[in-house]
């Protein structure tokens, strides 16, 4: 169905564009056909469905570049509420081993809907854990994401180095390298949509230096390069990881990535908290991307990523919520706010603006995941856009700068969400899911979460 989004009170195309008033958008199929005044576009609209945007601020949908959807089942677990990363992982791995293929379907549904409600329209899920007997989980995730309407970049993650081999995870959540590469190739062949507007894409994503072998890192990256796919992993998240890399490999994490052939524009990394200035410059020259996860970094006391310095060095920077066991929510607008505030803690109040943080969450995300059809609103781009009403209690008194108000005033729910030209949220409600269906999903999620945690309490 074509859409005629009429007379947006405020309109931000993204990037360095100015905020405009009284702008209309004509959408044909999944793409933006034209942007202009209602008078200009009305004769072109034909039988398009009209949407009144006169009380909305319209902007590009945000892009979440790093998540672990399955962790929505294990958020807020008391056993790890106050743990640092390695302790957190060791306590959670045995619980994650209980997660079934159906659990992956359920948690992907929950994460996608939560993200959509917070303004995210494209999400990257780093799904690196394959419990024994659950190899079909990736297809279950794609099925769930398609049902929600989310634009979905699925990281075919992997762990091949268990505790007995000097890694952190138990045997029950790792696979052999041969199985990993075979199943990865099958998944890419069956589901990857590389064409413009593609809704499902696959990213090659070994988990981290402490859960895979060097050999797998090298082979996975070579495969990604051959197929023209993005590669992704965790990097420099904590001091513990830095010490692990120095002890195990004799180099810091960034140098390890260089040695493994990963330091290029087709790779992007989650966290990147512990970079020195030389490493930032290396990233800028290589155009390796960063998925910045401010809330998770605060939650696990991992540190503050040098995002301001990265932007000055021309490093592609994007924004991500990270997993819901280290953030405990999947809210992109709150992540934008924390991105801005956390950089200001150790620097100056003007080191990063609200607009900067929104650009990171939109155009920044598109660049990092290699897309030129989302993250901005213009003719020919995918119709991935969001709208916020301007009359909430928390926005009262902020109308002098309505775009920045979204960040400063912590506006965390959208009133309109359009993905691939389809309205997924209208007047604050999901269009594909009734309230009864949502309640059923929430009930099932809580039941499974309790069941998974019982393995910890009973051990």
C-alpha positions in Angstrom: 0.0 0.0 0.0 1.3 3.5 -0.8 1.3 6.1 1.9 0.8 9.9 2.0 2.2 11.2 5.3 0.7 14.6 5.4 2.0 17.9 6.8 4.4 16.8 9.5 4.7 19.6 12.0 8.5 19.0 12.1 10.6 17.0 9.7 14.3 16.0 10.1 15.8 14.2 7.1 18.8 13.2 9.1 22.5 14.1 9.0 23.2 17.8 8.7 19.8 18.7 7.4 17.8 21.4 9.1 14.6 20.7 10.9 11.7 21.8 8.6 8.1 22.5 9.3 4.9 21.4 7.5 6.5 18.7 5.3 4.7 15.8 3.6 6.2 12.5 2.4 4.9 10.3 -0.4 5.8 6.6 -0.1 5.3 4.2 -3.0 5.7 0.5 -2.1 8.8 0.5 0.2 10.5 3.7 -1.1 10.2 7.4 -0.6 8.8 8.8 -3.8 8.8 12.5 -3.0 9.1 15.0 -0.1 7.5 18.4 -0.2 4.5 20.4 0.8 1.0 18.8 1.0 -0.1 21.0 -1.9 2.7 19.8 -4.1 2.3 16.1 -3.4 -1.4 15.7 -3.1 -2.0 15.5 -6.9 0.6 12.6 -7.0 -0.8 10.7 -4.0 -3.7 9.0 -5.9 -5.2 6.3 -3.8 -2.4 6.3 -1.2 -3.4 5.9 2.4 -3.4 9.2 4.2 -1.6 9.6 7.6 -2.1 12.9 9.4 1.3 13.9 10.8 0.4 17.4 11.8 1.1 16.7 15.5 4.3 14.7 14.8 8.0 15.2 14.5 9.2 12.8 11.7 12.7 11.6 11.5 14.7 8.5 10.1 14.2 5.2 11.9 17.2 4.4 14.1 19.7 1.5 13.5 20.7 -0.7 16.4 24.0 -2.2 15.5 24.6 -4.7 18.3 22.3 -6.7 20.4 21.8 -10.2 21.8 18.0 -10.8 21.4 18.0 -14.1 23.4 19.1 -12.2 26.5 15.6 -10.6 26.9 14.9 -14.0 28.6 17.6 -13.4 31.2 17.5 -9.8 32.1 17.7 -8.6 35.7 18.8 -12.0 37.0 19.8 -11.4 40.6 22.9 -13.6 40.3 24.6 -11.1 37.9 23.1 -7.8 38.8 26.3 -6.6 40.3 28.9 -8.6 38.3 31.6 -7.4 35.9 31.8 -8.9 32.4 33.8 -12.2 32.9 32.0 -13.1 36.1 28.7 -12.2 34.4 29.5 -14.5 31.5 30.6 -17.4 33.6 27.4 -17.3 35.7 25.1 -16.9 32.7 26.6 -19.4 30.2 25.0 -22.4 32.0 21.7 -20.7 32.1 21.8 -19.7 28.4 22.5 -23.4 27.6 18.9 -24.1 28.6 17.5 -21.8 25.9 15.6 -23.7 23.2 14.9 -22.9 19.5 11.4 -21.8 20.5 12.9 -19.6 23.1 15.0 -17.9 20.4 11.8 -17.3 18.4 10.1 -15.8 21.5 12.9 -13.6 22.6 13.5 -12.3 19.1 9.8 -11.3 19.0 10.1 -9.5 22.3 13.3 -7.7 21.4 12.1 -6.6 18.0 8.9 -5.2 19.3 10.6 -3.4 22.2 13.1 -1.9 19.7 10.4 -0.9 17.3 8.5 0.9 20.1 11.6 2.9 20.9 12.3 4.1 17.4 14.5 1.4 16.0 13.7 0.2 12.5 16.8 -1.8 11.6 18.4 -4.1 14.2 21.6 -6.2 14.2 21.4 -9.2 16.5 24.8 -10.8 17.4 23.5 -14.4 17.9 26.6 -16.3 18.8 25.5 -19.0 21.1 24.2 -22.4 19.8 23.0 -24.7 22.7 23.4 -28.3 21.9 20.8 -29.5 19.5 19.5 -26.0 18.6 21.2 -25.4 15.2 17.8 -24.4 13.7 17.6 -21.3 16.0 18.7 -18.8 13.3 15.8 -19.7 11.1 13.5 -19.4 14.1 14.9 -15.9 14.7 14.3 -14.8 11.1 10.8 -16.2 11.2 10.1 -14.1 14.3 11.7 -10.9 13.0 9.7 -11.2 9.8 6.5 -11.4 11.7 7.3 -8.2 13.6 8.3 -6.3 10.4 11.7 -5.3 11.7 14.5 -4.9 9.2 16.9 -7.6 10.4 20.6 -8.0 10.1 21.3 -11.4 11.8 24.9 -12.1 12.9 25.6 -15.7 12.4 27.8 -15.8 15.5 29.9 -18.6 16.9 31.9 -19.9 19.8 34.4 -22.7 19.2 36.7 -22.4 22.3 35.2 -23.8 25.4 36.5 -23.7 28.9 38.6 -26.8 28.5 40.5 -25.1 25.6 41.2 -22.0 27.6 38.1 -20.0 26.7 35.1 -19.0 28.9 32.0 -20.8 27.6 31.1 -24.4 28.5 31.0 -27.2 26.0 27.2 -27.1 25.9 27.1 -23.8 23.9 30.1 -24.2 21.5 30.4 -25.8 18.0 33.3 -27.2 16.0 34.8 -24.9 13.4 33.7 -27.2 10.5 30.1 -27.2 11.7 30.1 -23.4 12.2 31.4 -22.7 8.7 29.1 -25.3 7.1 26.0 -24.0 8.8 27.0 -20.4 8.1 27.2 -21.0 4.4 23.9 -22.7 4.4 22.2 -19.8 6.2 23.7 -17.2 3.8 22.7 -19.2 0.8 19.1 -19.5 2.0 18.2 -16.2 3.5 20.6 -13.3 2.7 19.0 -10.5 0.8 21.8 -8.3 -0.6 19.7 -6.3 -2.9 18.6 -2.7 -2.3 15.9 -2.7 0.4 16.7 -6.2 1.6 15.0 -7.0 4.8 17.1 -9.9 6.0 20.9 -9.9 5.8 23.6 -12.1 7.4 26.7 -10.8 9.1 29.6 -13.2 9.9 30.4 -12.8 13.6 32.7 -14.9 15.7 31.9 -14.0 19.3 35.2 -12.7 20.8 38.9 -13.3 21.2 38.2 -15.3 24.4 35.6 -17.7 22.9 36.9 -18.6 19.5 40.2 -19.7 18.0 42.5 -17.6 15.9 41.9 -20.1 13.1 38.1 -19.5 13.1 38.6 -15.7 13.2 40.7 -15.9 10.1 38.5 -18.4 8.2 35.3 -16.5 9.1 36.8 -13.2 7.9 38.0 -14.7 4.6 34.5 -16.2 4.0 32.9 -12.8 4.7 35.2 -11.1 2.2 34.6 -13.7 -0.5 30.8 -13.3 -0.1 30.8 -9.5 0.2 29.4 -9.7 3.8 30.1 -7.6 6.9 32.1 -9.2 9.7 31.5 -8.4 13.4 32.9 -9.3 16.8 33.3 -7.9 20.3 36.5 -5.9 20.9 38.2 -4.1 23.7 35.2 -4.1 26.0 37.0 -4.5 29.3 40.4 -4.4 30.9 40.1 -8.1 31.5 39.8 -8.7 27.8 42.9 -6.5 27.1 44.9 -8.5 29.7 43.6 -11.8 28.2 44.8 -10.8 24.7 48.2 -9.7 26.0 48.7 -12.9 28.0 47.3 -15.3 25.3 48.4 -13.6 22.1 51.1 -11.2 23.1 49.3 -8.1 21.7 46.5 -5.7 22.5 43.0 -6.4 21.0 43.4 -3.9 18.0 46.7 -5.4 17.0 45.2 -8.8 17.3 42.5 -7.8 14.8 45.2 -6.5 12.4 47.1 -9.7 12.7 44.0 -11.7 11.9 43.2 -9.7 8.8 40.1 -8.0 10.3 41.1 -4.4 10.3 39.2 -3.0 7.3 36.0 -1.2 6.3 34.0 -4.4 6.1 34.5 -5.1 9.8 32.8 -3.5 12.8 33.2 -4.1 16.5 31.1 -3.9 19.6 32.2 -1.7 22.5 35.8 -0.5 21.7 36.0 1.0 25.2 39.8 0.5 25.8 41.4 2.1 22.8 44.4 4.4 23.0 44.9 7.3 20.5 47.1 5.3 18.2 44.5 2.6 18.0 41.8 5.2 17.3 43.9 6.5 14.4 44.3 2.9 13.1 40.6 2.5 13.1 40.0 5.8 11.3 42.5 4.9 8.5 41.0 1.4 8.1 37.4 2.7 8.4 36.6 -0.2 10.8 33.3 0.5 12.4 32.3 0.8 16.1 29.0 -0.2 17.7 28.9 2.0 20.8 26.9 0.5 23.7 26.9 3.2 26.5 24.3 1.7 28.8 25.8 -1.7 28.8 29.3 -0.2 29.4 27.9 1.6 32.4 25.9 -1.4 33.7 29.0 -3.7 33.7 31.4 -1.0 34.7 33.4 -1.6 31.6 34.4 2.1 31.1 33.6 5.0 28.7 34.4 4.5 25.0 36.3 7.4 23.5 33.5 8.2 21.0 34.3 12.0 20.7 37.9 11.1 19.8 36.8 8.5 17.4 34.5 10.9 15.6 37.4 13.4 15.3 39.5 10.6 13.7 36.8 9.8 11.2 36.0 6.4 12.7 32.5 5.2 11.6 30.5 5.2 14.9 27.1 3.7 15.4 24.9 3.1 18.4 23.6 -0.1 20.0 21.7 -1.2 23.1 23.7 -4.5 23.5 22.2 -7.5 25.1 19.2 -7.3 27.5 21.2 -9.1 30.2 23.7 -6.2 30.3 21.4 -3.4 29.6 18.1 -4.9 30.7 16.1 -2.9 28.2 16.1 -2.5 24.4 15.4 1.2 24.0 17.2 3.1 21.3 16.0 6.6 22.3 17.3 6.1 25.8 20.6 4.8 24.3 20.9 8.0 22.3 20.5 10.0 25.5 23.1 7.9 27.4 25.5 8.3 24.4 25.3 12.0 24.8 25.5 12.2 28.6 28.2 9.6 29.1 30.7 11.4 26.8 30.1 14.6 28.8 31.0 13.0 32.1 34.8 13.2 31.5 34.8 15.9 28.9 33.1 19.2 28.3 29.4 19.9 28.1 29.6 20.7 24.4 31.8 17.8 23.4 28.8 16.1 21.8 25.3 17.4 21.0 21.9 15.9 20.9 22.0 16.1 17.1 25.4 14.3 17.1 24.0 11.5 19.1 20.9 11.2 16.8 23.2 11.2 13.7 25.2 8.3 15.2 22.0 6.4 15.8 20.8 6.9 12.2 23.4 7.7 9.4 26.2 6.3 11.6 24.4 3.0 11.9 23.7 2.8 8.2 27.4 3.4 7.3 28.7 0.8 9.8 26.4 -2.0 8.5 27.1 -1.0 4.9 23.7 0.4 3.8 23.0 3.4 1.6 19.2 3.0 1.6 18.3 3.6 5.2 19.3 6.1 8.0 18.2 9.2 6.0 14.9 10.4 4.4 15.1 11.4 0.8 13.7 10.3 -2.6 14.8 6.7 -3.4 15.6 5.8 0.3 13.7 3.1 2.0 10.6 4.4 3.8 12.0 3.6 7.3 10.8 6.5 9.5 9.4 7.3 12.9 7.2 9.9 14.4 6.8 11.4 17.9 3.9 13.4 19.2 5.0 16.7 20.7 2.5 17.0 23.5 3.6 14.5 26.2 4.0 15.6 29.8 7.8 15.1 29.7 8.1 17.4 26.6 6.1 20.2 28.1 8.2 23.3 28.0 10.7 22.0 25.5 9.2 23.2 22.2 12.1 25.7 21.5 14.0 22.8 20.0 11.7 19.8 19.4 14.4 17.5 17.9 16.9 18.0 20.7 13.9 17.6 23.2 13.7 13.9 22.2 17.1 13.4 23.7 17.2 15.8 26.6 13.7 15.0 27.8 14.1 11.2 27.4 11.2 10.7 25.0 11.4 6.9 24.7 8.3 5.7 22.7 7.3 6.5 19.2 3.7 7.2 18.0 4.4 6.2 14.4 6.8 3.6 12.9 7.1 2.8 9.2 9.5 0.1 8.0 9.9 -0.9 4.3 6.8 1.3 3.6 4.6 -0.5 6.1 3.0 1.1 9.1 4.0 -1.0 12.1 3.0 1.4 14.9 0.2 3.9 14.6 -1.1 6.2 17.4 1.4 4.4 19.7 -0.1 0.9 19.0 1.3 -2.0 17.0 -0.6 -2.8 13.9 0.4 -6.4 13.5 -0.1 -7.4 17.2 -3.3 -7.0 19.3 -3.0 -6.1 23.0 -4.2 -9.7 23.8 -1.4 -11.1 21.6 1.2 -8.8 23.3 0.0 -9.9 26.7 0.3 -13.5 25.7 3.9 -13.0 24.5 4.8 -11.2 27.7 3.3 -14.0 29.8 5.2 -16.7 27.9 8.4 -14.7 28.2 8.1 -14.4 31.9 7.3 -18.1 32.3 10.4 -19.1 30.3 12.6 -16.6 32.2 11.5 -18.1 35.5 12.2 -21.6 34.3 15.6 -20.7 33.0 16.6 -19.0 36.3 15.4 -22.0 38.3 18.5 -23.9 37.0 20.7 -21.4 38.8 18.7 -21.5 42.1 18.6 -25.3 42.1 22.2 -26.0 41.2 
